[in-house]
Amino acid sequence: MEVERSERLELKLSPVAHGSVFVHSYSDRVDLDFNDVNAESGVSHVIEVKIPMALARKLSEELANDLAEYDAKVAEKAAEKELAESSEN
């Protein structure tokens, strides 16, 4: 039997969270930094994620594609709604 350890960390940032990206010119690494404050407790959270350049490139490509698809769907739904409203009048 093989024993494997796994961990899961899930973070949900608030709409007022701040984020930044730093691409290192001296290494093959990208830093993703997030800052948020828990509205209930007032506790400030700082999250630093350091990832290899190749992963950063892959994630940025996937993010750009997913956002473009999302925006297209939102625009399509808005156009359908506008068409339905104009045909009712």
N, C-alpha and C positions, 0 to 999 in steps of 0.2 A: 504494500500500500504506500502510496506517495502522499505525503502531507504537504499541503501548500498553504501559505499564509497570504491573506489578501486584506487590504484596507480600503475603505471608501470614505471620502471627505466631500461633503456637499456644502457649498456656500451659496447663500442667497443674498445678494446685495440689494440695498434699497435703491429707489429711483434717484436719490440724491448722492449716491456713491460717486467717488472720483476714481479715474483710472489713468494710467500712463504706460507708455511703452518706451523702452530704451534698447536700441540695437548697439551692441558693443562692437567697436571698430577693431579692437585688439584680440577678440576671441570669437568663436563661433557660437555665440549665445545671445539670447534676447531676454530681457527682464520685463515682466508684466507686473505692475504694482497697482493695488487697489486700496482705497481708504474709504471706510464707512463708519457711521456712528449708529449704534442701536438706539432707536428713538425711545424705547421704554426704560432702558437702564442708563443711557448716556455713555456707555462704554465705547471707546473708539477702537476700531479694528484695522490693522494694517496687514495686508496679504501680499507676499512677494513670491512670484512664480518665476523660476529661471529655467528656460527651455533651450534646447539646441536650435540652431538656426534653421536646419532642415524641417523640424517640426513647426517652427514659427511660420515658415513659408507655406507649408501644407495647411495649417490652420487658417492663415490669412486668406488663402485661396478659397477654402471651403466656406469661410465666413462671408466673403464677398459674393460668392455664388448663392449661398442661402439667403442673404439679404436681398439680392436682386430678384430671386424667385418670390420671396415674400412680398416685396414691393409690387411686382407684377400681379400677384394674386389680389392684393389690396386694391390696386388700380382697376383690375377687371371687375371686382365686386362693386366698386363705386360706379363704374360705367354701367353695369347691369342695373343697379339701383336707380341711377339717373334715367336710364331708358325706360324702366318700369314706371317711374313717376311721371315722365313726360307722356307716355302712352295712356295714362289714366286721365290726363287733362285734355 
